[in-house]
Amino acid sequence: MKTIQIFSDGACSGNPGPGGWGAILRTDWQGETRETEIFGGEAHTTNNRMELTGVIEALSRLKYPCKAVIQTDSRYVVDGIMKGWAASWRRNNWIKSDKKPALNPDLWEKLLDLCEMHEVEFNWIKGHAGHAENERCDELAVIERDKFKDVR
């Protein structure tokens, strides 16, 4: 099974407000490292939606089942999957243990489905701490976010 490294980050100005996401997909192919940068944004969103979207968009680019090692500075994304929160919310019709509705069920549904297609490992990394790929993903996310700053 092919292994791909995914680095992802999201950014939002205001919460909600204009937002962006960026991701890097890296793999070794026939002894050569290949990297692809992807990015996007929305005029009215939240930081957590952008964090989720970056991971979802990266995993959606995979054409066949892979081992994906994801590195993100989003505790929301990492804990939502690794602690089983999102799977529990889905089992309970998107209701959390405190009986309140789970936020972003549309995105969590997509991410859970993608995690079933691939062998996915999530790793949390500290943001804005000099991690080269995380810094680049943040830069991509901010560029995309800023495209929407004057859009109402």
Phi, psi and omega in degrees: 000130181291139177255135177231137175265135178235129174244137185212150176206157176231159179214148179213142177251105193086161182213082019273167179174194177292142183217164178213163176220154176216148179213153175237130174250127183229133177214159173259127182229114179053046177080004181240134177279128177241139182229140175229133174257135175230156185195163178185182181194177180216151182287327183221107186203189176235163179300315181297323177296321179290322177299314178296317184298320179301315180292316180299314181297321179294311180296328180293340180282345183285127188274342179209164183304131181224166165269119181247123177254110186258131175240123181216155176266012182264107174297324179305311181290309183299309182292324180302323178271306188292329178269001175078011183298310184298318178297321178294317179300317181296316178301328183260029179056041175064035173247130180280172181297336178274010178073007176268154179293141174289142177276149175062039182300329179298319181283320178299321178301312179299315182295317178299318178299317178295324179293335176283335180278333186236162171270107190246133175242131179250133177231132177271135173235148179289128180282154177054040182236021176088007176287113191305313182290322178294320178297320179292318178297320177297317179300315178298316181297318180293319177301314180293317178303315184293339176296337184255001185300326181259006178270130180244000000 
